[in-house]
Amino acid sequence: MRNILVIGSGQSSSSLITYLLNKSISENLHITVADVSLELAKSKVGNHENGTARSLDILNETERKETIKNADIVVSMLPAHLHINVAKDCVEFGKSMVTASYISNEMKALHVEAVEKNLVLMNEIGLDPGVDHMSAMKIIDEIREKGGKMLLFESFCGGLVAPESDDNLWNYKFTWNPRNVVLAGQGGAAKFLQEGTYKYIPYHKLFRRTEILKIDGYGKFEAYANRDSLKYKSIYGLDNILTLYRGTIRRVGFSRAWNVFIQLGMTDDSYTIENSEHMSYRDFTNSFLAYNPYDSVELKLGYYLKIDQDDIVWDKLTELDIFNGTKMVRLKNATPAQILEKILRDSWSLKENDKDMIVMQHLFGYELNGEKQQIESSMVCIGDNQTYTAMAKTVGLPVAIATLKILNGEITTPGVQMPISKEVYEPILKELEENGIVFHEKKGPYLGYNPERVTG
């Protein structure tokens, strides 16, 4: 039997492992799931005859190398900074590898050797990055093949709560790493192109400059700019494009309320707060406001940020219990961002029967035969439950499909790469459709930059 090694069995690996196990009999596969937590690995394998769970400390070099040496192909679902340890071993032992994470500089450095050994090191094959690359390149290539010239490319993606499980004023719950949500947008200004002009939004203004978009059947959404849209000029071959923008999707109104935390300083992760374990949520909020022994915390915050108490933003803040004097932080030497994350987990964690939702939309503006046109391509995926979430599906299935196609010799181009070639995206998108991950396209006249879509 051919052995597929999956390292890491966290939340996004559920659909990946199930897909491979379901294919194991017809494809003559044995799936080894390795994780630092043996119990977690066992929960993903279950009692399947073609699956084995085992414990693995990825930092134990001897154990790691021995495990990788016995595989035919390796899938790394580890935190991004640990992929390189696996990748180096894969190259050493002549194993192809698949991961959903962005290509790091250390990973790039393995390209020449991977090509020499005829190995595929496929990266960025999850949701975002991953499904976004493939669905975008499919249409960009189709436009080019007809002789069209790209004028505009905008791409939006977000992990949200499904409408039937949406029961809070923020219209949001955690479907991915909560820490990444709290720290989103930090690390430099967002950079993008609009009508040939370079634009920049600093972090403290990011959540007040949002774009409005509509998804048929699901209503209005908003999106804030991702950090660096400009790098996609070269990745997608869009060097002469006039408008290039990538954003993260939220429900309308989320960003204006989230901006309160940024203005207060609650998303800062650069210092720790004294005696944080003894603070109440109210103490934490008060620590960012001016000292005044006579005014309440509510009064000071409202006055400082000019929020009226009949404003929906006020109701959203109250719903999170940030003024609660009895709920305790209980985190020692915590940063503001860590405390905020704990507060948000209280309200935004998925309940047992909750479902999540992935929303993705691309806009393509182009000129063909002297006529300017536009294509809108949208995808909505609803999760099944807490285990088989929409996030797990849209991250895990592309990884699983790519792994099997590399193993079967259907994807053969060697080296460190992402899924932007037709050899990769065409068969994977086709199989994703068969699994309910479907893009719907609408064509119309070219609208270009539309100021009515911009808020703030």
C-alpha positions in Angstrom: 0.0 0.0 0.0 1.0 3.6 -0.6 1.6 5.5 2.6 0.4 9.1 2.9 1.7 10.8 6.0 -0.4 13.7 7.4 1.5 15.6 10.1 -0.8 17.7 12.3 -4.5 16.9 13.0 -5.9 20.2 14.1 -9.4 21.6 13.2 -8.7 22.2 9.5 -7.5 18.6 8.9 -10.9 16.9 9.5 -12.1 17.0 5.9 -8.6 16.3 4.5 -8.2 13.1 6.5 -11.7 11.8 5.9 -11.3 12.4 2.1 -8.1 10.3 2.0 -9.5 7.6 4.2 -12.6 7.4 1.9 -10.3 7.0 -1.1 -8.0 4.5 0.6 -9.5 1.3 -0.6 -10.0 2.3 -4.3 -6.6 4.0 -4.4 -4.6 1.4 -2.3 -3.7 3.9 0.4 -2.7 3.8 4.0 -3.1 7.1 5.9 -0.8 7.8 8.8 -1.9 10.7 11.0 0.9 12.0 13.2 0.4 14.6 15.9 2.0 15.6 19.2 -1.4 14.6 20.7 -2.0 10.9 20.0 -5.6 11.3 21.2 -6.3 14.0 18.7 -4.8 12.0 15.9 -6.9 9.0 16.9 -10.1 11.1 16.9 -9.5 11.9 13.2 -8.6 8.4 12.1 -11.3 6.6 14.1 -11.4 2.8 13.5 -10.7 2.9 9.8 -8.8 -0.1 8.7 -6.5 1.9 6.4 -5.6 4.6 9.0 -3.0 4.7 11.8 -2.7 7.4 14.4 0.7 8.0 16.1 2.3 10.6 18.3 5.1 12.7 16.8 7.2 15.5 18.3 8.1 17.4 15.2 11.2 18.9 17.0 12.5 15.4 17.6 14.8 15.1 14.6 15.4 11.4 14.7 11.7 10.6 15.2 10.6 13.0 12.5 13.1 11.8 9.9 12.2 8.1 10.5 8.5 8.9 10.1 9.0 10.9 6.9 11.4 8.3 5.4 8.6 5.7 5.5 6.1 7.8 3.6 5.4 8.0 -0.1 4.1 11.6 0.2 3.9 14.0 3.1 1.1 16.5 4.0 2.1 19.2 6.6 -0.8 20.7 8.5 1.5 22.2 11.2 1.8 25.8 12.1 3.5 27.7 9.2 6.9 28.2 10.9 7.4 24.4 11.3 6.9 23.4 7.7 10.5 24.0 6.8 11.7 21.2 9.1 9.4 18.8 7.3 10.3 20.1 3.8 14.1 19.7 4.3 13.5 16.1 5.3 11.2 15.5 2.4 13.9 16.8 0.0 16.6 14.7 1.7 14.6 11.5 1.4 13.0 12.2 -2.0 9.4 12.8 -0.9 6.9 15.2 -2.4 5.1 17.4 0.1 1.9 19.5 0.3 1.0 22.3 2.6 -1.7 25.0 2.8 0.6 27.8 4.0 2.3 30.7 2.2 5.7 30.0 0.6 8.4 31.2 3.0 11.9 32.3 1.9 13.3 29.2 3.5 10.9 27.1 1.4 11.8 28.9 -1.8 15.5 28.1 -1.1 14.6 24.4 -1.6 13.3 24.9 -5.2 16.5 24.0 -7.2 17.1 20.8 -5.2 13.4 19.8 -5.5 13.6 20.2 -9.3 16.8 18.2 -9.5 15.1 15.4 -7.5 11.8 15.7 -9.5 9.8 16.5 -6.3 6.7 18.5 -6.1 6.6 20.9 -3.0 3.1 22.3 -3.3 2.3 25.2 -1.1 -0.6 27.7 -0.7 -3.2 25.0 -1.6 -5.8 25.6 1.1 -8.6 28.2 1.0 -6.8 31.6 1.2 -4.2 31.0 -0.1 -5.3 28.2 -2.3 -8.9 28.2 -3.7 -8.5 31.9 -4.3 -5.4 31.3 -6.5 -7.1 28.6 -8.5 -10.5 30.2 -9.0 -8.8 33.5 -10.0 -6.2 32.0 -12.4 -8.9 30.0 -14.1 -10.8 33.1 -15.2 -7.7 35.3 -15.8 -6.3 32.6 -18.1 -9.6 32.3 -19.9 -9.7 36.0 -20.5 -6.1 36.0 -21.8 -6.7 33.0 -24.1 -9.5 35.0 -25.8 -7.1 37.9 -26.3 -8.5 40.1 -23.5 -6.6 42.6 -21.5 -7.0 42.7 -17.7 -8.0 46.1 -16.2 -9.2 45.2 -12.7 -8.9 42.4 -10.3 -10.5 42.5 -6.8 -10.6 39.4 -4.6 -12.4 39.0 -1.2 -12.6 36.1 1.2 -13.9 35.6 4.8 -14.7 33.0 7.3 -18.0 33.9 9.0 -20.9 32.3 10.9 -23.7 30.8 8.8 -27.0 32.7 8.8 -28.8 30.0 10.8 -26.2 30.2 13.6 -25.8 34.0 13.5 -27.1 35.0 17.0 -24.9 37.9 18.1 -24.9 41.6 17.1 -21.4 41.4 15.5 -22.7 38.7 13.0 -19.4 36.9 13.6 -17.9 33.9 15.3 -14.4 32.4 15.3 -14.0 29.9 12.5 -10.2 30.1 12.4 -7.4 30.9 14.8 -8.8 33.7 17.1 -5.3 35.2 17.6 -5.0 35.9 13.9 -8.4 37.6 14.0 -7.3 39.9 16.8 -4.0 40.8 15.1 -5.4 41.1 11.6 -4.0 44.0 9.6 -1.0 44.7 11.8 2.6 44.8 10.5 2.5 47.6 8.0 0.1 49.6 5.8 -2.3 47.9 3.4 -1.1 48.4 -0.2 -3.1 48.2 -3.4 -3.8 49.8 -6.8 -6.9 51.8 -7.8 -7.1 53.1 -11.4 -3.4 53.2 -11.8 -2.7 55.0 -8.5 -0.9 53.3 -5.6 -2.9 53.5 -2.3 -1.9 52.9 1.3 -4.0 52.5 4.4 -2.2 52.5 7.8 -3.4 50.1 10.5 -5.1 52.8 12.6 -7.4 53.7 9.6 -7.8 50.2 8.1 -11.2 49.3 9.5 -12.7 52.7 8.5 -12.0 52.2 4.8 -14.1 49.3 3.7 -15.6 48.1 0.5 -19.2 46.9 0.1 -20.0 43.8 -1.9 -23.2 41.8 -2.5 -23.5 38.0 -2.7 -26.7 36.7 -4.4 -28.9 35.0 -1.8 -26.8 36.2 1.2 -27.0 40.0 1.1 -24.5 42.7 1.8 -21.0 42.3 3.2 -18.0 44.6 3.8 -14.3 44.0 3.3 -11.2 45.7 4.7 -7.9 45.7 2.7 -5.4 42.9 3.1 -1.8 43.9 3.8 -0.1 43.6 0.4 -2.2 43.2 -2.7 0.6 44.4 -4.9 2.6 41.1 -4.7 -0.2 39.5 -6.8 0.8 41.6 -9.8 3.8 39.3 -10.5 2.2 36.1 -9.1 -0.9 36.4 -11.4 1.0 38.1 -14.3 -1.0 41.3 -13.9 2.0 43.8 -14.2 0.0 46.3 -16.3 -3.3 46.1 -14.4 -4.9 49.4 -13.2 -6.8 48.2 -10.2 -5.7 45.4 -7.8 -7.2 44.9 -4.4 -7.6 42.0 -2.0 -9.8 42.2 1.1 -11.1 40.2 4.1 -14.9 39.8 4.3 -17.1 40.6 7.3 -20.8 41.5 7.7 -21.6 45.1 7.3 -21.0 47.1 10.5 -18.3 44.8 12.0 -15.4 47.0 11.0 -16.7 50.2 12.5 -17.2 48.5 15.8 -13.8 46.6 15.7 -12.1 50.0 15.2 -13.0 50.8 18.8 -10.6 48.1 20.0 -7.8 49.5 17.7 -8.3 53.1 18.9 -8.3 52.0 22.5 -5.1 49.9 22.0 -6.7 46.5 22.9 -5.2 44.7 19.9 -1.6 45.6 20.8 0.6 42.5 21.4 3.9 44.3 22.1 3.8 44.6 25.9 2.3 43.0 28.9 -0.2 44.4 31.4 0.8 44.4 35.1 -1.4 42.3 37.4 -3.4 41.2 34.4 -4.5 37.9 36.1 -6.3 40.0 38.8 -8.2 42.3 36.4 -11.9 42.2 35.6 -13.0 42.8 32.1 -14.1 46.3 33.3 -10.7 47.0 34.8 -9.1 46.0 31.5 -11.3 48.4 29.5 -10.7 51.2 32.1 -6.9 50.8 31.8 -7.0 52.4 28.4 -9.1 55.4 29.5 -8.2 58.7 31.2 -8.2 58.8 35.0 -11.3 60.3 36.4 -12.6 59.1 39.7 -16.1 60.7 39.1 -17.0 59.4 35.7 -18.0 55.8 34.9 -16.0 53.6 32.5 -19.0 53.7 30.1 -19.1 57.5 30.2 -15.4 57.9 29.7 -15.3 55.5 26.7 -18.3 57.0 25.1 -16.9 60.5 25.4 -13.4 59.5 24.3 -14.5 57.8 21.1 -17.7 59.8 20.5 -20.0 56.8 20.7 -23.6 57.6 21.7 -25.4 55.1 23.8 -28.1 54.7 21.2 -25.5 53.7 18.6 -25.5 50.0 17.6 -21.7 50.0 18.3 -22.5 50.6 22.0 -24.8 47.6 22.0 -22.1 45.5 20.4 -19.5 46.5 23.0 -21.9 45.8 25.8 -22.8 42.4 24.4 -19.1 41.4 24.8 -19.2 42.1 28.6 -16.2 44.6 28.4 -17.9 46.6 31.1 -18.4 43.5 33.4 -16.8 44.0 36.8 -17.1 40.4 37.9 -15.7 38.5 34.9 -12.0 38.0 35.5 -9.1 38.0 33.0 -7.1 35.3 34.9 -4.2 35.5 32.4 -0.8 36.2 33.9 1.5 38.7 32.2 -0.9 39.0 29.3 -0.7 41.4 26.4 -3.8 43.5 25.6 -4.3 41.4 22.5 -4.3 38.2 24.5 -6.8 39.6 27.0 -9.1 40.8 24.1 -8.9 37.3 22.6 -10.1 35.7 25.8 -13.0 38.2 26.1 -14.0 37.5 22.5 -13.8 33.7 22.9 -16.5 34.0 25.5 -19.0 35.3 22.9 -17.6 34.2 19.6 -16.8 30.5 20.0 -18.9 28.2 17.8 -21.5 26.3 19.8 -22.0 22.5 19.4 -24.7 22.8 16.7 -23.4 26.0 15.0 -22.4 26.1 11.4 -19.8 28.4 9.8 -19.7 29.9 6.3 -17.0 30.7 3.9 -17.6 33.5 1.4 -15.3 34.3 -1.6 -15.8 36.8 -4.4 -13.6 37.9 -7.3 -14.2 40.8 -9.7 -12.5 40.7 -13.1 -12.5 43.8 -15.3 -11.1 43.4 -18.8 -11.2 44.8 -22.4 -11.9 42.4 -25.2 -12.4 43.3 -28.9 -12.6 47.0 -27.9 -15.4 46.4 -25.4 -14.9 46.7 -21.6 -16.6 43.9 -19.6 -16.7 42.5 -16.1 -17.1 39.1 -14.5 -18.2 38.5 -10.9 -17.4 35.1 -9.5 -18.8 34.1 -6.1 -18.6 31.1 -3.8 -20.4 30.4 -0.5 -19.8 27.2 1.5 -21.8 26.3 4.6 -20.3 23.9 7.2 -22.0 20.7 8.3 -21.1 20.9 12.0 -18.3 21.8 14.5 -16.0 19.1 13.1 -16.7 19.3 9.3 -16.8 23.1 9.1 -16.8 25.1 5.9 -13.3 26.2 6.9 -12.1 22.5 7.2 -13.7 21.7 3.9 -12.3 24.6 1.9 -8.8 24.3 3.5 -8.6 20.5 3.7 -10.2 19.3 0.5 -7.8 21.1 -1.9 -4.8 19.8 0.1 -6.2 16.2 0.0 -7.0 16.4 -3.8 -3.6 17.8 -4.7 -1.9 15.2 -2.6 -3.6 12.3 -4.4 -3.0 13.8 -7.8 0.7 14.3 -7.1 0.9 10.7 -5.8 -0.9 9.4 -8.9 1.4 11.4 -11.3 -1.4 13.7 -12.5 0.5 16.8 -11.2 4.1 16.4 -12.2 5.8 19.8 -12.6 8.6 19.7 -10.0 9.8 22.4 -7.5 8.5 24.7 -4.9 5.2 26.1 -6.2 1.6 27.4 -5.7 -1.5 26.2 -7.6 -1.6 28.8 -10.4 -0.9 26.6 -13.4 -3.7 24.9 -15.4 -2.2 21.5 -14.7 -3.0 22.0 -11.0 -6.1 24.2 -10.8 -8.2 22.6 -13.6 -8.6 19.1 -12.1 -8.7 20.3 -8.5 -11.5 22.9 -9.1 -13.5 20.2 -11.0 -13.3 17.9 -8.0 -14.1 20.7 -5.5 -17.3 21.3 -7.5 -18.2 17.7 -7.0 -17.8 18.3 -3.3 -20.1 21.3 -3.2 -17.4 24.1 -3.5 -18.9 25.9 -6.5 -18.2 29.3 -8.0 -21.1 31.1 -9.8 -20.2 33.6 -12.5 -22.1 36.7 -13.6 -21.0 38.8 -16.6 -21.9 42.4 -17.2 -20.5 45.8 -18.3 -17.2 47.0 -16.8 -17.9 49.2 -13.8 -14.3 50.0 -12.8 -13.7 51.9 -9.6 -17.0 52.5 -8.0 -16.9 55.1 -5.1 -20.3 54.1 -4.0 -18.8 50.8 -2.8 -16.3 52.5 -0.4 -17.4 53.4 3.1 -15.6 55.4 5.8 
